[in-house]
Amino acid sequence: MARPRVPLLSRDRIRDAALTLIDRDGLAELSMRKLAAELGVQAASLYGHYPTKDDVLDDIAGGIMARVDTSAFDHGDWQHGLMSWARSYRQELVAHPNFVPYLAAGPGKREENLRHADAVHGGLVGAGWPPRDATMIGAATRYLVMGATIGSFSRGFVDDVQVYRDRYPHLEQAHLLRARADEIDSESFELALTAFVDGLTARFPARAPE
């Protein structure tokens, strides 16, 4: 029996192709027609697996969030839990910055997001934070992660020293940023995260772990 010229479709294959297209071309460029072309099939072939584009996007979102680790909250140390969660969260999102705007919208309707919110909120309340404070801390951490992954600050600069030297005297080293983008972006996130957690600890010392 002859093998099919086009590999059989599956939800995993469709989802992976969609994320590849988003990573390469941007979120706005995804359509069922373009996704079908990426897979070498007709758009109608996709609908038995995913009735709409939003179904594809929600499945991608669930897959990304399923890899974010909240288990450090199980040990009762809210500082370690919060920082471990934020680092894991960033690690998954920074690989797909074009997809971050979709993740930022409507988190309260997705199973994986709700599971994370429950774990974070429960870990903070269990460590002694009032529910209202726990909600704000979880939200603020999420804002920090989203802002650190939606784009690269360092890659926004060019490597031509003349662009900055004459007009911006305090940016005489800006042309070096792009070449060290991963290091700078990672370390600036760590600085912001550490300052945030240290600030919470200083403001509310009674919440500090023993």
Kinemage of the C-alpha trace (Angstrom):
@kinemage 1
@onewidth
@group {chain A} dominant
@subgroup {mainchain}
@vectorlist {calphas} color= white
{ca met a 1} P 0.000 0.000 0.000
{ca ala a 2} L 1.422 3.366 -1.055
{ca arg a 3} L 2.240 5.842 1.705
{ca pro a 4} L 0.304 9.127 1.665
{ca arg a 5} L 2.210 12.024 0.148
{ca val a 6} L 1.127 14.318 2.998
{ca pro a 7} L 1.592 13.057 6.592
{ca leu a 8} L -1.653 12.506 8.443
{ca leu a 9} L -2.873 15.476 10.426
{ca ser a 10} L -3.108 15.443 14.201
{ca arg a 11} L -3.875 18.069 16.781
{ca asp a 12} L -0.231 18.056 17.880
{ca arg a 13} L 1.015 18.602 14.345
{ca ile a 14} L -1.483 21.388 13.682
{ca arg a 15} L -0.722 23.096 16.997
{ca asp a 16} L 3.047 22.907 16.460
{ca ala a 17} L 2.754 24.297 12.929
{ca ala a 18} L 0.570 27.155 14.177
{ca leu a 19} L 3.085 28.101 16.849
{ca thr a 20} L 5.922 27.934 14.317
{ca leu a 21} L 3.998 30.293 12.046
{ca ile a 22} L 3.288 32.691 14.941
{ca asp a 23} L 6.917 32.646 16.086
{ca arg a 24} L 8.067 33.432 12.555
{ca asp a 25} L 5.443 35.827 11.214
{ca gly a 26} L 3.516 37.157 14.219
{ca leu a 27} L 0.187 36.464 15.868
{ca ala a 28} L -1.816 38.598 13.448
{ca glu a 29} L -0.611 36.535 10.505
{ca leu a 30} L -2.191 33.293 11.701
{ca ser a 31} L -5.288 32.192 9.810
{ca met a 32} L -6.703 28.765 9.086
{ca arg a 33} L -5.859 29.270 5.415
{ca lys a 34} L -2.218 30.137 6.139
{ca leu a 35} L -1.975 27.335 8.662
{ca ala a 36} L -3.269 24.855 6.094
{ca ala a 37} L -0.704 26.117 3.592
{ca glu a 38} L 2.036 25.683 6.191
{ca leu a 39} L 0.949 22.058 6.579
{ca gly a 40} L 0.468 21.455 2.873
{ca val a 41} L -3.246 20.691 3.129
{ca gln a 42} L -6.575 22.354 2.420
{ca ala a 43} L -8.122 24.499 5.153
{ca ala a 44} L -11.122 22.194 5.314
{ca ser a 45} L -8.819 19.420 6.560
{ca leu a 46} L -8.180 21.370 9.764
{ca tyr a 47} L -11.754 21.800 10.913
{ca gly a 48} L -12.243 18.240 12.069
{ca his a 49} L -9.450 18.831 14.582
{ca tyr a 50} L -10.024 22.517 15.397
{ca pro a 51} L -13.345 24.141 14.465
{ca thr a 52} L -11.941 27.677 14.780
{ca lys a 53} L -8.655 29.545 14.941
{ca asp a 54} L -9.364 30.408 18.576
{ca asp a 55} L -9.535 26.704 19.367
{ca val a 56} L -6.016 26.343 17.981
{ca leu a 57} L -4.777 29.337 19.967
{ca asp a 58} L -6.367 28.123 23.193
{ca asp a 59} L -4.707 24.726 22.767
{ca ile a 60} L -1.333 26.392 22.207
{ca ala a 61} L -1.896 28.537 25.314
{ca gly a 62} L -2.774 25.477 27.366
{ca gly a 63} L 0.343 23.658 26.217
{ca ile a 64} L 2.619 26.552 27.123
{ca met a 65} L 1.035 27.111 30.520
{ca ala a 66} L 1.108 23.387 31.327
{ca arg a 67} L 4.903 23.590 31.360
{ca val a 68} L 4.993 26.459 33.885
{ca asp a 69} L 5.938 25.087 37.311
{ca thr a 70} L 4.132 26.200 40.483
{ca ser a 71} L 5.279 23.297 42.664
{ca ala a 72} L 7.662 25.416 44.759
{ca phe a 73} L 4.637 26.866 46.566
{ca asp a 74} L 4.056 23.412 48.073
{ca his a 75} L 6.947 23.971 50.496
{ca gly a 76} L 5.375 26.953 52.270
{ca asp a 77} L 8.100 29.520 51.469
{ca trp a 78} L 6.199 32.171 49.525
{ca gln a 79} L 9.355 33.995 48.415
{ca his a 80} L 10.889 30.890 46.888
{ca gly a 81} L 7.529 29.887 45.458
{ca leu a 82} L 6.922 33.263 43.858
{ca met a 83} L 10.397 33.542 42.344
{ca ser a 84} L 10.434 29.955 41.075
{ca trp a 85} L 7.026 30.396 39.473
{ca ala a 86} L 8.022 33.694 37.851
{ca arg a 87} L 11.255 32.221 36.446
{ca ser a 88} L 9.483 29.183 35.066
{ca tyr a 89} L 6.756 31.392 33.619
{ca arg a 90} L 9.290 33.627 31.876
{ca gln a 91} L 11.261 30.670 30.570
{ca glu a 92} L 8.217 29.342 28.732
{ca leu a 93} L 7.012 32.714 27.425
{ca val a 94} L 10.343 34.149 26.321
{ca ala a 95} L 10.614 31.409 23.699
{ca his a 96} L 7.394 32.659 22.066
{ca pro a 97} L 7.192 36.451 22.453
{ca asn a 98} L 4.766 36.819 19.538
{ca phe a 99} L 2.267 34.668 21.399
{ca val a 100} L 2.406 36.594 24.673
{ca pro a 101} L -0.379 39.074 23.748
{ca tyr a 102} L -2.791 36.171 23.356
{ca leu a 103} L -1.780 34.732 26.718
{ca ala a 104} L -2.319 38.149 28.292
{ca ala a 105} L -5.981 38.190 27.234
{ca gly a 106} L -8.714 36.294 29.019
{ca pro a 107} L -6.664 34.179 31.460
{ca gly a 108} L -9.660 33.596 33.727
{ca lys a 109} L -11.354 31.422 31.113
{ca arg a 110} L -8.590 28.870 30.544
{ca glu a 111} L -8.106 25.714 32.587
{ca glu a 112} L -4.312 25.906 32.855
{ca asn a 113} L -4.381 29.584 33.810
{ca leu a 114} L -6.966 28.896 36.489
{ca arg a 115} L -4.889 26.036 37.835
{ca his a 116} L -1.879 28.339 38.106
{ca ala a 117} L -3.892 31.128 39.704
{ca asp a 118} L -5.262 28.664 42.244
{ca ala a 119} L -1.787 27.338 43.113
{ca val a 120} L -0.246 30.807 43.438
{ca his a 121} L -3.133 32.285 45.396
{ca gly a 122} L -3.322 29.248 47.672
{ca gly a 123} L 0.418 29.280 48.272
{ca leu a 124} L 0.436 32.950 49.232
{ca val a 125} L -2.635 32.723 51.465
{ca gly a 126} L -1.234 29.580 53.055
{ca ala a 127} L 1.964 31.506 53.851
{ca gly a 128} L -0.023 34.171 55.713
{ca trp a 129} L -0.922 36.747 53.087
{ca pro a 130} L -4.486 38.102 53.222
{ca pro a 131} L -6.482 37.064 50.138
{ca arg a 132} L -6.619 40.595 48.732
{ca asp a 133} L -2.845 41.007 49.003
{ca ala a 134} L -2.308 37.558 47.520
{ca thr a 135} L -4.414 38.506 44.509
{ca met a 136} L -2.424 41.695 43.925
{ca ile a 137} L 0.927 39.947 44.358
{ca gly a 138} L -0.027 37.264 41.858
{ca ala a 139} L -1.247 39.874 39.382
{ca ala a 140} L 1.840 42.063 39.833
{ca thr a 141} L 4.130 39.090 39.252
{ca arg a 142} L 2.239 38.235 36.104
{ca tyr a 143} L 2.608 41.824 34.867
{ca leu a 144} L 6.333 41.609 35.513
{ca val a 145} L 6.685 38.359 33.576
{ca met a 146} L 4.525 39.524 30.668
{ca gly a 147} L 6.457 42.771 30.360
{ca ala a 148} L 9.753 40.896 30.380
{ca thr a 149} L 8.714 38.521 27.598
{ca ile a 150} L 6.645 40.504 25.118
{ca gly a 151} L 9.786 41.829 23.488
{ca ser a 152} L 13.501 42.361 23.985
{ca phe a 153} L 14.668 45.749 25.232
{ca ser a 154} L 18.252 45.056 24.197
{ca arg a 155} L 17.438 43.958 20.652
{ca gly a 156} L 15.780 47.312 20.070
{ca phe a 157} L 19.176 48.948 19.667
{ca val a 158} L 21.455 48.841 16.632
{ca asp a 159} L 25.173 48.107 16.715
{ca asp a 160} L 26.256 51.365 15.041
{ca val a 161} L 27.970 53.549 17.609
{ca gln a 162} L 27.398 56.708 15.532
{ca val a 163} L 23.639 56.447 15.964
{ca tyr a 164} L 23.997 57.296 19.661
{ca arg a 165} L 27.381 58.928 20.216
{ca asp a 166} L 26.732 62.466 18.964
{ca arg a 167} L 23.079 62.969 19.916
{ca tyr a 168} L 22.737 60.882 23.100
{ca pro a 169} L 25.846 61.327 25.268
{ca his a 170} L 24.562 59.051 28.026
{ca leu a 171} L 24.018 56.180 25.592
{ca glu a 172} L 27.606 55.886 24.372
{ca gln a 173} L 27.523 52.118 25.110
{ca ala a 174} L 24.063 51.468 23.636
{ca his a 175} L 25.530 49.980 20.449
{ca leu a 176} L 26.812 47.052 22.551
{ca leu a 177} L 23.419 46.049 23.915
{ca arg a 178} L 22.181 44.008 20.979
{ca ala a 179} L 25.182 41.656 21.049
{ca arg a 180} L 24.487 40.877 24.727
{ca ala a 181} L 20.708 40.861 24.507
{ca asp a 182} L 20.019 37.480 26.143
{ca glu a 183} L 22.288 38.261 29.097
{ca ile a 184} L 20.893 41.754 29.633
{ca asp a 185} L 17.264 40.732 29.265
{ca ser a 186} L 17.693 37.829 31.681
{ca glu a 187} L 19.623 39.788 34.286
{ca ser a 188} L 17.280 42.769 34.151
{ca phe a 189} L 14.358 40.428 34.795
{ca glu a 190} L 16.203 38.931 37.773
{ca leu a 191} L 16.908 42.420 39.110
{ca ala a 192} L 13.241 43.421 38.851
{ca leu a 193} L 11.993 40.151 40.349
{ca thr a 194} L 14.419 40.242 43.269
{ca ala a 195} L 13.663 43.907 43.978
{ca phe a 196} L 9.934 43.145 43.911
{ca val a 197} L 10.172 40.249 46.365
{ca asp a 198} L 12.642 42.101 48.600
{ca gly a 199} L 10.277 45.073 48.619
{ca leu a 200} L 7.349 42.894 49.687
{ca thr a 201} L 9.468 41.356 52.440
{ca ala a 202} L 10.616 44.760 53.710
{ca arg a 203} L 7.116 46.208 53.611
{ca phe a 204} L 5.533 43.248 55.334
{ca pro a 205} L 8.241 41.655 57.480
{ca ala a 206} L 5.710 39.522 59.331
{ca arg a 207} L 5.204 37.585 56.100
{ca ala a 208} L 8.892 36.669 55.819
{ca pro a 209} L 9.582 32.924 56.203
{ca glu a 210} L 11.185 31.720 59.397
